[in-house]
Amino acid sequence: MKIPYLLSIVTWLPSVGAVIILALFKKEQSKLIKQFTTAWFGVTFIASLFLCTYDRAAGGMQFIEDFRWIPVIGARYQMGADGVAVLLIVLTTLLGVISALSSWNYIQKREKEYYVLLLLLQTAVVGVFASMDLFLFYLFFEVSLVPMYFLIGIWGGENRLYAAIKFFLYTLVGSVVMLLGVLKMYFLTQDTALAAKISAATLSNIAGAGNGNSLAILNTAVAAAKSGAGTFNIMYMQALGSVMPMGTMQVLLFFAFALGFAIKVPMWPFHTWLPDAHVEAPTAGSVILAGILLKLGTYGFFRFNLPMFPAASADEGYFGSFGVRSIMIVLAIIGIIYGALAAMYFVVKKDGDVKKLVAYSSVSSMGIVMLGLFALNPNGVNGAVLHMINHGIYSGALFLLVGIIYERRHTRNVAEFGGLSHVMPGYAAVFMAMAMTAIGLPLLCVFISEFLALRGAFEANPWWAGAGALGIILNAGYMLWLYQRMFFGNIENPKNEDLQDLTGREWAYMLPLVIASLWIGVYPKPFIEFIQKPANAVVKQVRPDYPIQGSATEPRLTMNAER
């Protein structure tokens, strides 16, 4: 069933809920506000499930909406989603419900403002994934900073103001630099000579073969560019990348966008804001930050850097003995190993913070995503995109689990726990499931995404895969060590003797994430089918001569093609 304006409904429905809360609810009605917000997030999640009617065979952008918005600069209200965006939007709406439900006991002050900000944040994030216009994308991308800043700064921990300001300034600096790149790309769309060089094959690859609506939107943007009018259409800018000459300008544009996205990922060495933000953020803030906001960075590399600057993305010699791709791979590998070692430190440390450990594990996990993306082959890119989804599932779950024990003990110090499985068997079982997911145990979701990402890295360079595998081994080490310290042995701290196991509400928001991990781990095929055509189109854009008939679902062909 096709629902008109479905993407706009999913995008703006949370904001409508925020307006209703502001207009109709008094701050004293905290219970009603919690129930209404959770139900409203649930309605948005159900609406987002209709996006799963996406035609995976056709590929390209679907559910397209196109309206004139700011004609003087060529900006349009253009919404659309490919398979990658669909999965990220559904993940966002799912974590929205879970975040609201997990906040019922945790948030005890200014509940009305808190839930309004949660709703507004979801609109901004869904808007990022659904935008087909770069100007619209940038607005949503920037607006997403504001609710998170207040969520950390008002409802965070003792050092919340420092963490909130650091988060805001880091991301703002990257966004300002990216804005320069956005403006330059807009001016390049007015270059009629470049527009004339774009081939029909390139347009078909970007729009999706057989996707008439997407191709029609792209052809309209091409016509505007050929007339010298300029456009912010993202698909046209991707097509422009295929004819943009490799040189200083493309490299500068690559890094202008890359800085904004690398801070968001975050890649080493731009990661230092993340541990502070996670430690100080409320539980729901950490869930959204790790589960969704970090994906804005990796999604940006997938949607913009690779297809818009293909020559720079594949470059291995611009700086002499190394190139742009080499820099990105090195930073990804450092992030993988550094993040894992830093996480291990917080297991060993006497007063190690479990939340900080999970935060650094995200740095390592996002390094795997970046390694897969810049492997620049179908297995690597498919695995990287799937790992974005999987990381959102298990990292969100781990932060929820940390929040549950913090509500009971008001500490996150690893040394304060031990023997928890005796008094909280349900909690121990769910924690074990998510820890095994994070490690990459077969039949759980992370296994397949890490396997594909590392396989892609191996096809590109075995040493890259070896470095990535080392990080995964370290990840297994600290996660198992953490579990042993928290759950095994005898209860030595009397404060842990009477802890309550998971409540019905906590089971309600943890089980969907456990089920999602099992579903993707046991039967990843439908998820890969959503990802495959968009991911392969990106590979084809960066490496036009790469044989794409092999893919993540046909690994033998891919291996043979690379060799």
PyMOL commands that set and color helices and strands:
alter all, ss='L'
color gray80, all
select helices_A, chain A and resi 6-24+30-53+71-73+83-102+111-130+134-143+145-155+160-188+192-197+200-207+212-226+234-241+248-264+273-280+283-308+310-313+324-348+354-373+378-409+414-416+420-422+425-439+445-460+462-487+494-496+504-522+525-542+555-562
alter helices_A, ss='H'
color red, helices_A
select strands_A, chain A and resi 62-70+75-81
alter strands_A, ss='S'
color yellow, strands_A
deselect
rebuild
show_as cartoon
